[in-house]
Amino acid sequence: MTQTITVEGMTCDHCEQTVEEALEALDGVASATADRDDESATIEGAADPEALVSAVEDAGYEASA
């Protein structure tokens, strides 16, 4: 299953990596790709959308499902 969430506040490659690592640490996430230009993250897996948003917010970025 592919999910996409909105992520605001990423400004560089390191930001994208931080978001990806935060998402990939969740159970049910097979992989994650963040894109600062599109202000989004695409997640492969069956994780709860609220958990995805919380993980990104815990990493210091604004997110919404």
All heavy atoms as a GROMACS GRO file, in nm:
protein
  461
    1MET      N    1   0.084  -0.118   0.000
    1MET     CA    2   0.000   0.000   0.000
    1MET      C    3   0.089   0.125   0.000
    1MET      O    4   0.186   0.132   0.074
    1MET     CB    5  -0.089  -0.002   0.125
    1MET     CG    6  -0.184   0.114   0.132
    1MET     SD    7  -0.308   0.085   0.259
    1MET     CE    8  -0.265   0.212   0.373
    2THR      N    9   0.055   0.220  -0.082
    2THR     CA   10   0.129   0.346  -0.089
    2THR      C   11   0.045   0.458  -0.028
    2THR      O   12  -0.072   0.471  -0.060
    2THR     CB   13   0.162   0.382  -0.236
    2THR    OG1   14   0.238   0.276  -0.293
    2THR    CG2   15   0.242   0.511  -0.243
    3GLN      N   16   0.109   0.535   0.059
    3GLN     CA   17   0.043   0.650   0.122
    3GLN      C   18   0.129   0.773   0.098
    3GLN      O   19   0.252   0.764   0.095
    3GLN     CB   20   0.028   0.629   0.272
    3GLN     CG   21  -0.052   0.507   0.311
    3GLN     CD   22  -0.063   0.493   0.460
    3GLN    OE1   23  -0.123   0.577   0.526
    3GLN    NE2   24  -0.003   0.388   0.515
    4THR      N   25   0.066   0.887   0.086
    4THR     CA   26   0.138   1.013   0.073
    4THR      C   27   0.087   1.110   0.179
    4THR      O   28  -0.034   1.122   0.198
    4THR     CB   29   0.119   1.074  -0.067
    4THR    OG1   30   0.165   0.980  -0.165
    4THR    CG2   31   0.199   1.203  -0.081
    5ILE      N   32   0.181   1.175   0.248
    5ILE     CA   33   0.144   1.276   0.346
    5ILE      C   34   0.213   1.407   0.309
    5ILE      O   35   0.314   1.408   0.238
    5ILE     CB   36   0.180   1.236   0.490
    5ILE    CG1   37   0.331   1.215   0.506
    5ILE    CG2   38   0.103   1.111   0.532
    5ILE    CD1   39   0.376   1.195   0.650
    6THR      N   40   0.157   1.517   0.355
    6THR     CA   41   0.216   1.648   0.334
    6THR      C   42   0.315   1.675   0.447
    6THR      O   43   0.286   1.650   0.563
    6THR     CB   44   0.107   1.757   0.334
    6THR    OG1   45   0.015   1.727   0.229
    6THR    CG2   46   0.166   1.895   0.315
    7VAL      N   47   0.434   1.724   0.410
    7VAL     CA   48   0.537   1.756   0.508
    7VAL      C   49   0.590   1.895   0.478
    7VAL      O   50   0.641   1.919   0.368
    7VAL     CB   51   0.654   1.655   0.505
    7VAL    CG1   52   0.758   1.692   0.610
    7VAL    CG2   53   0.604   1.513   0.525
    8GLU      N   54   0.576   1.985   0.573
    8GLU     CA   55   0.625   2.122   0.555
    8GLU      C   56   0.746   2.147   0.642
    8GLU      O   57   0.757   2.093   0.752
    8GLU     CB   58   0.514   2.222   0.589
    8GLU     CG   59   0.394   2.211   0.497
    8GLU     CD   60   0.284   2.308   0.534
    8GLU    OE1   61   0.309   2.402   0.611
    8GLU    OE2   62   0.171   2.288   0.486
    9GLY      N   63   0.838   2.228   0.592
    9GLY     CA   64   0.954   2.268   0.670
    9GLY      C   65   1.085   2.207   0.626
    9GLY      O   66   1.191   2.241   0.680
   10MET      N   67   1.082   2.116   0.529
   10MET     CA   68   1.208   2.058   0.479
   10MET      C   69   1.276   2.158   0.386
   10MET      O   70   1.213   2.211   0.297
   10MET     CB   71   1.181   1.928   0.402
   10MET     CG   72   1.123   1.817   0.485
   10MET     SD   73   1.100   1.664   0.390
   10MET     CE   74   0.966   1.709   0.278
   11THR      N   75   1.406   2.181   0.410
   11THR     CA   76   1.478   2.279   0.329
   11THR      C   77   1.604   2.224   0.262
   11THR      O   78   1.666   2.295   0.184
   11THR     CB   79   1.518   2.400   0.415
   11THR    OG1   80   1.601   2.355   0.523
   11THR    CG2   81   1.395   2.472   0.471
   12CYS      N   82   1.642   2.098   0.296
   12CYS     CA   83   1.767   2.045   0.241
   12CYS      C   84   1.763   1.893   0.237
   12CYS      O   85   1.667   1.830   0.284
   12CYS     CB   86   1.885   2.092   0.326
   12CYS     SG   87   1.880   2.030   0.496
   13ASP      N   88   1.871   1.833   0.183
   13ASP     CA   89   1.880   1.688   0.177
   13ASP      C   90   1.875   1.625   0.315
   13ASP      O   91   1.816   1.520   0.334
   13ASP     CB   92   2.011   1.645   0.108
   13ASP     CG   93   2.011   1.674  -0.041
   13ASP    OD1   94   1.902   1.691  -0.099
   13ASP    OD2   95   2.120   1.678  -0.099
   14HIS      N   96   1.939   1.689   0.411
   14HIS     CA   97   1.940   1.636   0.547
   14HIS      C   98   1.798   1.631   0.604
   14HIS      O   99   1.762   1.534   0.673
   14HIS     CB  100   2.031   1.720   0.638
   14HIS     CG  101   2.035   1.671   0.778
   14HIS    ND1  102   2.095   1.553   0.814
   14HIS    CD2  103   1.983   1.723   0.892
   14HIS    CE1  104   2.080   1.534   0.944
   14HIS    NE2  105   2.013   1.637   0.994
   15CYS      N  106   1.718   1.732   0.575
   15CYS     CA  107   1.578   1.733   0.620
   15CYS      C  108   1.503   1.613   0.562
   15CYS      O  109   1.430   1.544   0.634
   15CYS     CB  110   1.508   1.861   0.578
   15CYS     SG  111   1.569   2.011   0.655
   16GLU      N  112   1.520   1.589   0.434
   16GLU     CA  113   1.454   1.476   0.370
   16GLU      C  114   1.497   1.345   0.436
   16GLU      O  115   1.414   1.259   0.465
   16GLU     CB  116   1.486   1.471   0.221
   16GLU     CG  117   1.425   1.584   0.142
   16GLU     CD  118   1.468   1.588  -0.003
   16GLU    OE1  119   1.576   1.534  -0.037
   16GLU    OE2  120   1.393   1.645  -0.083
   17GLN      N  121   1.626   1.331   0.462
   17GLN     CA  122   1.678   1.210   0.524
   17GLN      C  123   1.620   1.192   0.664
   17GLN      O  124   1.583   1.082   0.703
   17GLN     CB  125   1.830   1.215   0.531
   17GLN     CG  126   1.891   1.091   0.591
   17GLN     CD  127   2.042   1.097   0.594
   17GLN    OE1  128   2.105   1.192   0.549
   17GLN    NE2  129   2.103   0.993   0.648
   18THR      N  130   1.610   1.300   0.740
   18THR     CA  131   1.554   1.294   0.875
   18THR      C  132   1.409   1.245   0.872
   18THR      O  133   1.369   1.159   0.951
   18THR     CB  134   1.562   1.432   0.943
   18THR    OG1  135   1.699   1.471   0.951
   18THR    CG2  136   1.500   1.430   1.081
   19VAL      N  137   1.330   1.298   0.780
   19VAL     CA  138   1.190   1.257   0.767
   19VAL      C  139   1.182   1.110   0.726
   19VAL      O  140   1.104   1.032   0.782
   19VAL     CB  141   1.115   1.348   0.668
   19VAL    CG1  142   0.978   1.291   0.633
   19VAL    CG2  143   1.102   1.488   0.724
   20GLU      N  144   1.262   1.070   0.629
   20GLU     CA  145   1.262   0.931   0.583
   20GLU      C  146   1.297   0.836   0.698
   20GLU      O  147   1.231   0.733   0.716
   20GLU     CB  148   1.358   0.913   0.466
   20GLU     CG  149   1.311   0.982   0.340
   20GLU     CD  150   1.416   0.989   0.231
   20GLU    OE1  151   1.530   0.940   0.252
   20GLU    OE2  152   1.385   1.044   0.124
   21GLU      N  153   1.400   0.869   0.775
   21GLU     CA  154   1.441   0.783   0.886
   21GLU      C  155   1.332   0.776   0.994
   21GLU      O  156   1.309   0.669   1.050
   21GLU     CB  157   1.572   0.833   0.945
   21GLU     CG  158   1.690   0.810   0.853
   21GLU     CD  159   1.820   0.873   0.902
   21GLU    OE1  160   1.818   0.944   1.005
   21GLU    OE2  161   1.923   0.851   0.836
   22ALA      N  162   1.266   0.887   1.020
   22ALA     CA  163   1.159   0.888   1.120
   22ALA      C  164   1.045   0.798   1.076
   22ALA      O  165   0.989   0.722   1.157
   22ALA     CB  166   1.109   1.030   1.143
   23LEU      N  167   1.011   0.803   0.949
   23LEU     CA  168   0.902   0.721   0.897
   23LEU      C  169   0.940   0.574   0.892
   23LEU      O  170   0.863   0.486   0.930
   23LEU     CB  171   0.859   0.770   0.759
   23LEU     CG  172   0.792   0.907   0.757
   23LEU    CD1  173   0.783   0.960   0.615
   23LEU    CD2  174   0.654   0.900   0.822
   24GLU      N  175   1.062   0.545   0.847
   24GLU     CA  176   1.105   0.406   0.832
   24GLU      C  177   1.125   0.337   0.967
   24GLU      O  178   1.128   0.214   0.973
   24GLU     CB  179   1.233   0.400   0.748
   24GLU     CG  180   1.205   0.432   0.602
   24GLU     CD  181   1.330   0.443   0.516
   24GLU    OE1  182   1.442   0.448   0.572
   24GLU    OE2  183   1.315   0.450   0.394
   25ALA      N  184   1.131   0.412   1.075
   25ALA     CA  185   1.144   0.353   1.208
   25ALA      C  186   1.011   0.298   1.259
   25ALA      O  187   1.008   0.222   1.356
   25ALA     CB  188   1.197   0.458   1.306
   26LEU      N  189   0.902   0.332   1.192
   26LEU     CA  190   0.769   0.286   1.235
   26LEU      C  191   0.741   0.144   1.188
   26LEU      O  192   0.781   0.104   1.078
   26LEU     CB  193   0.660   0.377   1.177
   26LEU     CG  194   0.655   0.520   1.229
   26LEU    CD1  195   0.552   0.600   1.149
   26LEU    CD2  196   0.623   0.523   1.377
   27ASP      N  197   0.671   0.069   1.272
   27ASP     CA  198   0.624  -0.064   1.232
   27ASP      C  199   0.528  -0.048   1.115
   27ASP      O  200   0.444   0.042   1.114
   27ASP     CB  201   0.552  -0.133   1.347
   27ASP     CG  202   0.647  -0.178   1.457
   27ASP    OD1  203   0.767  -0.195   1.428
   27ASP    OD2  204   0.600  -0.197   1.570
   28GLY      N  205   0.542  -0.134   1.018
   28GLY     CA  206   0.451  -0.132   0.903
   28GLY      C  207   0.501  -0.049   0.787
   28GLY      O  208   0.438  -0.047   0.682
   29VAL      N  209   0.614   0.021   0.803
   29VAL     CA  210   0.669   0.101   0.694
   29VAL      C  211   0.783   0.023   0.629
   29VAL      O  212   0.884  -0.008   0.694
   29VAL     CB  213   0.720   0.238   0.743
   29VAL    CG1  214   0.789   0.314   0.630
   29VAL    CG2  215   0.604   0.320   0.799
   30ALA      N  216   0.767  -0.009   0.501
   30ALA     CA  217   0.870  -0.080   0.426
   30ALA      C  218   0.976   0.017   0.374
   30ALA      O  219   1.095  -0.011   0.376
   30ALA     CB  220   0.809  -0.158   0.311
   31SER      N  221   0.931   0.134   0.328
   31SER     CA  222   1.023   0.237   0.280
   31SER      C  223   0.951   0.371   0.278
   31SER      O  224   0.828   0.378   0.278
   31SER     CB  225   1.073   0.204   0.139
   31SER     OG  226   0.967   0.208   0.045
   32ALA      N  227   1.031   0.478   0.277
   32ALA     CA  228   0.976   0.613   0.272
   32ALA      C  229   1.066   0.702   0.190
   32ALA      O  230   1.189   0.689   0.196
   32ALA     CB  231   0.961   0.670   0.412
   33THR      N  232   1.006   0.790   0.112
   33THR     CA  233   1.081   0.886   0.032
   33THR      C  234   1.021   1.025   0.055
   33THR      O  235   0.901   1.046   0.033
   33THR     CB  236   1.070   0.852  -0.119
   33THR    OG1  237   1.115   0.718  -0.138
   33THR    CG2  238   1.155   0.947  -0.201
   34ALA      N  239   1.106   1.117   0.100
   34ALA     CA  240   1.062   1.254   0.124
   34ALA      C  241   1.106   1.343   0.009
   34ALA      O  242   1.213   1.322  -0.048
   34ALA     CB  243   1.119   1.306   0.256
   35ASP      N  244   1.023   1.442  -0.025
   35ASP     CA  245   1.054   1.535  -0.134
   35ASP      C  246   1.023   1.676  -0.088
   35ASP      O  247   0.906   1.714  -0.075
   35ASP     CB  248   0.970   1.498  -0.256
   35ASP     CG  249   1.006   1.580  -0.379
   35ASP    OD1  250   1.049   1.698  -0.364
   35ASP    OD2  251   0.991   1.527  -0.490
   36ARG      N  252   1.128   1.752  -0.061
   36ARG     CA  253   1.108   1.889  -0.010
   36ARG      C  254   1.044   1.980  -0.113
   36ARG      O  255   0.970   2.072  -0.078
   36ARG     CB  256   1.239   1.948   0.042
   36ARG     CG  257   1.343   1.977  -0.064
   36ARG     CD  258   1.470   2.035  -0.002
   36ARG     NE  259   1.575   2.054  -0.099
   36ARG     CZ  260   1.669   1.966  -0.126
   36ARG    NH1  261   1.670   1.849  -0.063
   36ARG    NH2  262   1.761   1.991  -0.216
   37ASP      N  263   1.070   1.958  -0.241
   37ASP     CA  264   1.012   2.042  -0.346
   37ASP      C  265   0.860   2.025  -0.354
   37ASP      O  266   0.788   2.122  -0.376
   37ASP     CB  267   1.076   2.013  -0.481
   37ASP     CG  268   1.223   2.051  -0.486
   37ASP    OD1  269   1.262   2.149  -0.418
   37ASP    OD2  270   1.300   1.982  -0.556
   38ASP      N  271   0.814   1.903  -0.335
   38ASP     CA  272   0.670   1.875  -0.338
   38ASP      C  273   0.606   1.886  -0.200
   38ASP      O  274   0.484   1.870  -0.188
   38ASP     CB  275   0.644   1.733  -0.392
   38ASP     CG  276   0.672   1.722  -0.541
   38ASP    OD1  277   0.675   1.826  -0.609
   38ASP    OD2  278   0.690   1.608  -0.588
   39GLU      N  279   0.689   1.907  -0.097
   39GLU     CA  280   0.642   1.911   0.041
   39GLU      C  281   0.560   1.787   0.074
   39GLU      O  282   0.447   1.794   0.124
   39GLU     CB  283   0.561   2.038   0.070
   39GLU     CG  284   0.644   2.164   0.062
   39GLU     CD  285   0.569   2.288   0.110
   39GLU    OE1  286   0.445   2.293   0.097
   39GLU    OE2  287   0.636   2.378   0.163
   40SER      N  288   0.619   1.669   0.044
   40SER     CA  289   0.548   1.546   0.068
   40SER      C  290   0.643   1.433   0.105
   40SER      O  291   0.764   1.444   0.088
   40SER     CB  292   0.468   1.505  -0.056
   40SER     OG  293   0.557   1.469  -0.160
   41ALA      N  294   0.583   1.326   0.154
   41ALA     CA  295   0.656   1.202   0.177
   41ALA      C  296   0.566   1.089   0.127
   41ALA      O  297   0.446   1.088   0.152
   41ALA     CB  298   0.688   1.183   0.324
   42THR      N  299   0.627   0.996   0.057
   42THR     CA  300   0.555   0.880   0.005
   42THR      C  301   0.602   0.758   0.084
   42THR      O  302   0.723   0.735   0.095
   42THR     CB  303   0.582   0.861  -0.145
   42THR    OG1  304   0.542   0.982  -0.212
   42THR    CG2  305   0.504   0.744  -0.201
   43ILE      N  306   0.508   0.684   0.136
   43ILE     CA  307   0.537   0.573   0.224
   43ILE      C  308   0.482   0.444   0.166
   43ILE      O  309   0.365   0.438   0.126
   43ILE     CB  310   0.475   0.596   0.365
   43ILE    CG1  311   0.529   0.726   0.427
   43ILE    CG2  312   0.501   0.479   0.456
   43ILE    CD1  313   0.442   0.846   0.405
   44GLU      N  314   0.566   0.340   0.163
   44GLU     CA  315   0.523   0.207   0.123
   44GLU      C  316   0.503   0.127   0.250
   44GLU      O  317   0.595   0.117   0.332
   44GLU     CB  318   0.628   0.139   0.034
   44GLU     CG  319   0.647   0.204  -0.102
   44GLU     CD  320   0.526   0.190  -0.192
   44GLU    OE1  321   0.448   0.092  -0.176
   44GLU    OE2  322   0.508   0.277  -0.278
   45GLY      N  323   0.384   0.073   0.268
   45GLY     CA  324   0.357  -0.006   0.386
   45GLY      C  325   0.217   0.022   0.439
   45GLY      O  326   0.142   0.100   0.381
   46ALA      N  327   0.186  -0.042   0.551
   46ALA     CA  328   0.051  -0.035   0.604
   46ALA      C  329   0.044   0.036   0.738
   46ALA      O  330  -0.040   0.005   0.822
   46ALA     CB  331  -0.005  -0.176   0.617
   47ALA      N  332   0.130   0.133   0.761
   47ALA     CA  333   0.129   0.207   0.888
   47ALA      C  334   0.008   0.299   0.896
   47ALA      O  335  -0.043   0.348   0.794
   47ALA     CB  336   0.257   0.288   0.902
   48ASP      N  337  -0.035   0.323   1.018
   48ASP     CA  338  -0.148   0.412   1.044
   48ASP      C  339  -0.111   0.555   1.004
   48ASP      O  340  -0.004   0.604   1.042
   48ASP     CB  341  -0.181   0.407   1.194
   48ASP     CG  342  -0.292   0.501   1.230
   48ASP    OD1  343  -0.402   0.490   1.173
   48ASP    OD2  344  -0.269   0.588   1.317
   49PRO      N  345  -0.196   0.623   0.927
   49PRO     CA  346  -0.165   0.760   0.884
   49PRO      C  347  -0.138   0.855   1.001
   49PRO      O  348  -0.050   0.942   0.990
   49PRO     CB  349  -0.290   0.803   0.807
   49PRO     CG  350  -0.349   0.676   0.758
   49PRO     CD  351  -0.320   0.575   0.866
   50GLU      N  352  -0.209   0.839   1.111
   50GLU     CA  353  -0.185   0.925   1.227
   50GLU      C  354  -0.046   0.902   1.285
   50GLU      O  355   0.020   0.995   1.331
   50GLU     CB  356  -0.292   0.903   1.333
   50GLU     CG  357  -0.428   0.957   1.291
   50GLU     CD  358  -0.534   0.937   1.399
   50GLU    OE1  359  -0.497   0.923   1.517
   50GLU    OE2  360  -0.652   0.936   1.363
   51ALA      N  361   0.001   0.777   1.282
   51ALA     CA  362   0.135   0.745   1.331
   51ALA      C  363   0.240   0.807   1.240
   51ALA      O  364   0.344   0.855   1.288
   51ALA     CB  365   0.154   0.594   1.339
   52LEU      N  366   0.214   0.809   1.110
   52LEU     CA  367   0.307   0.871   1.016
   52LEU      C  368   0.321   1.020   1.045
   52LEU      O  369   0.432   1.074   1.053
   52LEU     CB  370   0.259   0.851   0.871
   52LEU     CG  371   0.246   0.706   0.823
   52LEU    CD1  372   0.179   0.703   0.686
   52LEU    CD2  373   0.380   0.637   0.819
   53VAL      N  374   0.208   1.086   1.063
   53VAL     CA  375   0.208   1.230   1.092
   53VAL      C  376   0.280   1.257   1.224
   53VAL      O  377   0.364   1.347   1.232
   53VAL     CB  378   0.064   1.286   1.095
   53VAL    CG1  379   0.060   1.426   1.151
   53VAL    CG2  380   0.003   1.282   0.954
   54SER      N  381   0.252   1.178   1.325
   54SER     CA  382   0.316   1.196   1.456
   54SER      C  383   0.467   1.180   1.447
   54SER      O  384   0.543   1.256   1.509
   54SER     CB  385   0.260   1.097   1.558
   54SER     OG  386   0.127   1.129   1.587
   55ALA      N  387   0.513   1.080   1.371
   55ALA     CA  388   0.657   1.056   1.358
   55ALA      C  389   0.726   1.176   1.293
   55ALA      O  390   0.834   1.217   1.335
   55ALA     CB  391   0.682   0.930   1.276
   56VAL      N  392   0.663   1.233   1.190
   56VAL     CA  393   0.722   1.348   1.122
   56VAL      C  394   0.722   1.470   1.214
   56VAL      O  395   0.821   1.543   1.222
   56VAL     CB  396   0.647   1.378   0.990
   56VAL    CG1  397   0.694   1.509   0.930
   56VAL    CG2  398   0.668   1.264   0.891
   57GLU      N  399   0.613   1.490   1.287
   57GLU     CA  400   0.607   1.602   1.379
   57GLU      C  401   0.708   1.588   1.493
   57GLU      O  402   0.771   1.685   1.533
   57GLU     CB  403   0.465   1.619   1.433
   57GLU     CG  404   0.370   1.668   1.325
   57GLU     CD  405   0.225   1.680   1.370
   57GLU    OE1  406   0.189   1.621   1.474
   57GLU    OE2  407   0.149   1.748   1.299
   58ASP      N  408   0.727   1.465   1.540
   58ASP     CA  409   0.828   1.439   1.644
   58ASP      C  410   0.969   1.469   1.593
   58ASP      O  411   1.058   1.502   1.671
   58ASP     CB  412   0.820   1.296   1.695
   58ASP     CG  413   0.696   1.270   1.780
   58ASP    OD1  414   0.628   1.367   1.820
   58ASP    OD2  415   0.665   1.152   1.804
   59ALA      N  416   0.989   1.457   1.462
   59ALA     CA  417   1.119   1.486   1.401
   59ALA      C  418   1.139   1.636   1.379
   59ALA      O  419   1.246   1.678   1.336
   59ALA     CB  420   1.134   1.410   1.269
   60GLY      N  421   1.034   1.716   1.403
   60GLY     CA  422   1.048   1.861   1.395
   60GLY      C  423   0.986   1.928   1.274
   60GLY      O  424   1.015   2.046   1.247
   61TYR      N  425   0.901   1.858   1.204
   61TYR     CA  426   0.839   1.913   1.083
   61TYR      C  427   0.687   1.912   1.098
   61TYR      O  428   0.633   1.837   1.177
   61TYR     CB  429   0.882   1.834   0.959
   61TYR     CG  430   1.031   1.831   0.943
   61TYR    CD1  431   1.107   1.731   1.001
   61TYR    CD2  432   1.098   1.933   0.876
   61TYR    CE1  433   1.245   1.730   0.991
   61TYR    CE2  434   1.236   1.932   0.865
   61TYR     CZ  435   1.309   1.831   0.922
   61TYR     OH  436   1.445   1.832   0.913
   62GLU      N  437   0.620   1.992   1.018
   62GLU     CA  438   0.474   1.992   1.019
   62GLU      C  439   0.426   1.891   0.916
   62GLU      O  440   0.481   1.882   0.806
   62GLU     CB  441   0.420   2.131   0.983
   62GLU     CG  442   0.451   2.236   1.088
   62GLU     CD  443   0.390   2.370   1.055
   62GLU    OE1  444   0.279   2.373   0.999
   62GLU    OE2  445   0.454   2.471   1.086
   63ALA      N  446   0.322   1.816   0.953
   63ALA     CA  447   0.272   1.712   0.862
   63ALA      C  448   0.121   1.700   0.872
   63ALA      O  449   0.061   1.735   0.974
   63ALA     CB  450   0.337   1.579   0.897
   64SER      N  451   0.062   1.649   0.766
   64SER     CA  452  -0.080   1.617   0.764
   64SER      C  453  -0.103   1.504   0.665
   64SER      O  454  -0.032   1.492   0.565
   64SER     CB  455  -0.165   1.740   0.728
   64SER     OG  456  -0.131   1.788   0.602
   65ALA      N  457  -0.204   1.422   0.697
   65ALA     CA  458  -0.234   1.307   0.611
   65ALA      C  459  -0.328   1.348   0.500
   65ALA      O  460  -0.397   1.445   0.507
   65ALA     CB  461  -0.295   1.195   0.693
   0.00000   0.00000   0.00000
